[in-house]
C-alpha cells in the first residue's frame, strides 16, 4: 500500500520546494494534481523535458516517488474539437507518466464542455449534457484505454460532484463494462454523502475494483434538514462538499478503513485536504500520522 499526499495546497511553490515540504510532512509518495507549470487544468501539459528533469531531481533529492498523476481534461465534451484536444493532452500526459516511471493515473468523469460553450437545453427544460457527455467520454475511452494497456498504466476513475456521472453505482457499472484490468475505481471519501448513506455497503459493492482512495473529511449535507451547508438562494442547484482534515467532518473513519480491509484493498491512499493553505504543513503531518494508524490497525495486525 502506498500512502501519498496531493500537494495541491503547494501548487504555487516550485517543484523542488513542493517536494521538500511533502517529504518533511512524512510522505514517501505524492499524487501530482493539476498545477500550472506541469499538468494545468484543461490545457496542454507544460511538462517539457527540462521540467520533468527538474521534478526527477527534486524527487531524488527528497527520497520521494510519484504514486500517481492526476490530469484534468475535457474528454467528455460533446464538442468534438474540445474532446479531440483533450485526448491529445491525455496522450502527452501518459508519456509524462512513462518518463517519470509512474504506473498510475487518476481523473474524474468530467464536466462536459467549457463554460464558454455551455450546455444544450431541450424544449422541455431538461439538459441533454449528461447524455452527450457520456457518449463523448466513451469515444475518448475507446481511444485511450488501449494506450493505458500498452504502457502498463492503471487509470483510476472517480465520479465527482457536478460531473456528468457523480454517483458511485453508475460509475462502477461503466468501469466494469470497459472490461480492462487497467481501469479501476477511485473511492473519494469526501464525496461519500453524494454517493449514498451506507458507506460500508458502497465499499463492498465496489470491492476489488477500488484501486485508489482519497482521504479527507466532509459534512453530511443531507443531515440536519440539509443545513450542514447554507446556500443562497435556498434550493439553488449546486454541488457543495469539502475536503477537511480527518475528524473535522462526519466520516466514520474506522468503518471506512475496516471496510476497505474487508474487500482486500491494497492500492494508493492519498491525503486530499484543500482550502487551508496557511496550515498545509500541519495538515500534511497530521493526515500522514492518522492514516498510518488505521493502516496499522486494519492491515498489519
C-alpha positions in Angstrom: 0.0 0.0 0.0 1.2 3.5 -0.9 0.3 6.4 1.4 0.6 9.6 -0.7 -0.4 13.3 -0.5 -2.0 15.5 -3.1 0.2 18.7 -2.8 -2.4 21.0 -4.3 -2.0 23.4 -1.5 1.7 23.8 -2.5 0.8 24.3 -6.2 2.3 27.9 -6.2 5.6 26.7 -4.9 8.4 25.4 -7.1 8.6 21.7 -7.7 11.7 21.4 -5.6 10.1 23.3 -2.6 6.9 21.2 -3.0 8.9 18.0 -2.8 10.8 19.3 0.3 7.5 20.1 2.1 6.0 16.8 1.2 9.0 14.9 2.5 9.1 16.9 5.7 5.5 16.0 6.3 6.5 12.4 6.4 5.3 11.1 3.0 7.3 9.0 0.6 4.8 9.3 -2.2 2.9 12.2 -3.8 0.0 12.4 -6.2 0.7 15.2 -8.6 -2.6 17.0 -9.3 -3.0 19.9 -11.7 -0.6 22.8 -11.4 0.2 25.5 -14.0 3.8 24.5 -14.5 3.3 20.8 -15.1 -0.2 19.5 -15.9 -2.5 22.6 -15.8 -6.3 22.4 -15.6 -7.9 21.7 -19.0 -4.8 22.8 -21.0 -2.0 21.1 -22.8 0.8 19.7 -20.5 3.6 22.1 -19.6 5.8 19.2 -18.5 8.6 19.6 -21.1 11.8 17.7 -20.8 13.6 20.3 -18.6 10.7 20.4 -16.2 10.5 16.6 -16.0 14.2 16.6 -15.2 13.6 19.2 -12.6 10.9 17.1 -10.9 13.0 14.0 -11.1 15.9 15.7 -9.4 13.6 17.1 -6.7 12.1 13.6 -6.1 15.5 12.0 -5.8 16.8 14.8 -3.5 14.0 14.3 -1.1 13.5 10.5 -1.3 10.1 10.7 -3.0 8.2 8.8 -5.7 5.2 9.8 -7.8 2.4 7.4 -6.8 0.0 8.9 -9.5 -0.6 11.7 -11.8 -4.0 13.5 -11.9 -4.7 15.1 -15.2 -8.0 17.0 -15.8 -9.1 17.5 -19.5 -12.4 17.9 -21.2 -12.5 14.3 -22.6 -16.3 14.2 -22.0 -17.0 17.4 -24.0 -19.8 16.8 -26.7 -17.9 19.4 -28.8 -15.6 17.3 -30.9 -12.8 19.8 -31.1 -12.6 20.1 -27.3 -12.8 16.3 -27.0 -10.1 15.6 -29.5 -7.8 18.2 -27.9 -8.4 16.6 -24.5 -7.5 13.1 -25.9 -4.3 14.6 -27.3 -3.5 16.1 -24.0 -4.1 12.8 -22.3 -1.7 11.1 -24.7 1.0 13.6 -23.8 0.3 13.2 -20.1 0.5 9.4 -20.4 4.0 9.8 -21.8 4.9 12.1 -18.9 3.9 9.3 -16.6 6.0 6.9 -18.5 9.0 9.2 -18.3 8.5 9.5 -14.5 8.2 5.8 -14.1 4.7 6.3 -12.7 2.3 3.4 -13.4 -0.9 5.0 -12.1 -3.0 8.0 -13.3 -6.4 9.1 -12.0 -9.1 11.5 -13.1 -12.8 12.4 -13.0 -15.5 11.5 -15.4 -15.6 15.2 -16.4 -17.9 18.2 -16.5 -18.5 18.3 -20.2 -17.8 21.4 -22.4 -16.0 24.5 -21.2 -18.2 27.1 -19.5 -18.0 29.3 -22.6 -19.5 26.6 -24.8 -22.4 25.9 -22.4 -25.0 23.0 -22.4 -27.8 22.2 -24.8 -31.2 22.5 -23.2 -34.3 20.7 -24.5 -37.6 22.3 -25.2 -39.0 20.7 -22.1 -36.3 22.3 -19.9 -34.2 19.2 -19.4 -30.5 19.1 -20.1 -29.0 16.7 -22.7 -25.5 17.5 -21.5 -25.1 14.3 -19.4 -26.1 12.0 -22.3 -23.9 13.8 -24.8 -21.0 14.0 -22.4 -21.3 10.2 -21.6 -21.2 9.5 -25.3 -18.1 11.7 -25.7 -16.4 10.0 -22.8 -17.0 6.6 -24.3 -15.4 7.7 -27.5 -12.4 9.0 -25.6 -12.0 5.8 -23.6 -12.1 3.7 -26.7 -9.1 5.6 -27.9 -7.2 5.9 -24.7 -7.7 2.5 -22.9 -5.5 0.6 -25.4 -2.7 3.2 -24.7 -3.0 2.7 -21.0 -2.9 -1.1 -21.5 0.1 -0.8 -23.8 2.1 1.4 -21.4 1.2 -0.6 -18.4 -0.6 2.3 -16.6 -3.7 1.9 -14.4 -6.3 4.6 -14.7 -8.4 5.1 -11.5 -11.6 7.0 -12.1 -13.8 8.9 -9.6 -17.3 10.3 -10.0 -17.2 13.9 -8.9 -20.0 16.2 -7.7 -21.1 18.2 -10.8 -19.7 15.6 -13.3 -22.0 14.1 -15.8 -21.5 11.0 -13.6 -21.3 11.9 -9.9 -22.6 8.8 -8.1 -21.0 5.5 -7.2 -23.1 2.7 -8.7 -23.4 4.1 -12.3 -19.6 4.7 -12.3 -18.9 1.1 -11.1 -21.1 -0.3 -13.9 -19.5 1.7 -16.6 -15.9 0.9 -15.5 -16.7 -2.8 -15.3 -18.3 -2.5 -18.8 -14.9 -1.4 -20.2 -13.5 -4.8 -19.2 -9.9 -3.7 -18.7 -7.7 -4.7 -15.8 -6.1 -1.2 -16.3 -9.2 0.7 -15.5 -10.3 0.8 -11.8 -12.4 2.8 -9.4 -11.2 5.6 -7.1 -13.3 6.0 -3.9 -13.2 9.6 -2.8 -14.2 9.7 0.9 -15.3 13.4 0.9 -17.8 12.5 -1.8 -19.4 9.8 0.4 -22.6 11.6 1.1 -23.2 12.2 -2.6 -22.7 8.5 -3.2 -25.3 7.4 -0.6 -25.9 6.7 3.0 -24.3 3.2 3.6 -20.6 3.7 3.2 -19.6 0.2 4.2 -22.1 -1.3 1.7 -20.9 1.0 -1.1 -17.3 0.0 -0.5 -18.4 -3.6 -0.5 -20.2 -3.1 -3.8 -17.1 -1.5 -5.4 -15.0 -4.3 -3.9 -11.8 -5.3 -5.8 -12.5 -2.6 -8.4 -11.2 0.0 -5.9 -7.6 0.8 -6.7 -7.2 4.2 -5.1 -8.8 6.1 -2.2 -8.8 9.8 -1.4 -8.8 10.8 2.3 -10.4 14.0 3.6 -13.4 14.6 5.8 -16.6 16.2 4.9 -20.1 17.0 6.3 -23.2 15.1 5.5 -25.0 17.7 3.5 -28.3 15.7 3.8 -28.3 15.8 7.7 -29.9 18.5 9.9 -32.6 19.3 7.3 -29.9 19.8 4.7 -28.4 22.7 6.6 -24.8 21.4 7.0 -24.2 23.9 4.2 -26.4 27.0 3.7 -26.8 28.1 0.0 -28.5 31.2 -1.1 -31.0 31.4 -2.6 -32.4 28.3 -0.9 -32.9 25.4 -3.2 -30.2 26.6 -5.7 -28.9 23.6 -7.8 -25.3 23.5 -6.7 -22.9 20.7 -5.7 -21.2 21.5 -2.4 -18.7 19.5 -0.5 -15.4 20.0 1.4 -12.0 18.3 1.9 -11.0 18.8 5.5 -8.7 17.1 8.0 -9.9 13.8 9.4 -12.3 14.2 12.4 -13.4 17.7 11.3 -16.4 16.2 9.4 -18.7 13.3 9.7 -17.0 10.3 8.0 -16.7 7.3 10.3 -13.0 6.6 9.7 -12.8 3.3 11.5 -15.7 2.0 9.4 -14.1 3.4 6.2 -10.8 1.7 6.7 -12.2 -1.6 8.1 -14.5 -1.8 5.1 -11.5 -1.3 2.7 -9.6 -4.0 4.5 -12.5 -6.4 4.2 -12.5 -6.1 0.4 -8.8 -6.7 0.2 -7.8 -3.2 -0.8 -4.0 -2.7 -1.3 -3.8 0.3 -3.5 -3.0 4.0 -3.1 -4.2 6.1 -0.2 -4.0 9.8 -0.9 -4.4 12.6 1.6 -6.5 15.2 -0.2 -7.1 18.2 2.1 -7.7 21.5 0.4 -8.7 25.1 1.3 -6.4 25.7 4.3 -3.2 26.6 2.6 -2.0 28.6 5.7 -2.0 25.2 7.6 -0.7 23.0 4.8 2.3 21.7 6.6 0.4 20.9 9.8 -2.4 19.3 7.9 0.1 17.0 6.0 1.8 15.8 9.1 -1.5 15.2 10.9 -3.0 13.3 7.9 0.1 11.1 7.5 0.0 10.2 11.1 -3.7 9.4 11.3 -3.8 7.4 8.0 -0.9 5.2 9.3 -2.8 4.5 12.5 -5.7 2.9 10.5 -3.4 1.1 8.2 -1.6 -0.4 11.2 -4.8 -1.3 12.8 -6.6 -3.0 9.9 -3.8 -4.3 7.7 -0.8 -5.0 9.9 -2.5 -6.8 12.9 
